[in-house]
Amino acid sequence: MGLFDTVKQLLGVQAEAAATDEADAEDLFGMSTAYVTMEADLGYEPTGEAALCFSDVDSTGFRETVDEVRQILATTEEDGTVADFHEDQHGTQWIVVTANDFEDLVTSVHFGADTLIEGRYGSRLLAALFAFEGTDRADEAGQRVYWVYSFRRGAYYPFVPTGTSSRDERVELKLSSVLDGELDVEDDRGYWYPLWPSAPNAKPWE
């Protein structure tokens, strides 16, 4: 079993056993205000990217549900919101959204998650990621950080990779301290699962 397969299992099977809530796409709207705090108080601005991560199901109904998401999000391209659907080398499905407006990112990711839940595929949802980058006011300019929402735990946690197998725990703790209360932050750090990038400076969905 590869490293990402282990993480996927943790986000899925093990987190399911310790789940606090069923998948709830409404929690994603918490980022609609949290991103302001990230930039104003911490110096991390949105990169214009977000992603939805879910496991595959070999069924016609699942394919039709994903196609429904694809068709609706395709209509947003004229407004500058673009969604890329792809499967990574581990067989995990990703919807990666890019947009100039952060609210459009949140809305698009929420739509994808909510559609899967309504189609009775909420158990396949693993995580949603929102990407930020440090400005000159951050602890480290150019540092890429992520807020990860675990659907199985019904909570957010910060993830700050510094390579393919290392993370900046100091910054993660700072982010969680500032945003706790504004976001429902996972209080058990054992569930802050890393979504390691496949290469240095790569993104978790690449």
Secondary structure, 3 states (H helix, E strand, C coil): CCHHHHHHHHHHHHHHHCCCCCCCHHHHHHHHHHHHHHHHHHCEEEEEEEEEEECCCCCHHHHHHHHHHHHHHHCCHHHCCEEEEEECCCCCEEEEEECCCHHHHHHHHHHHHHHHHHCCCHHHEEEEEEEEEECCCCCCCCCEEEEEEECCCCEEEEECECCCCCECHHHHHHHHHHHECCECECCCHHHCCCCCCCCCCCCCCC
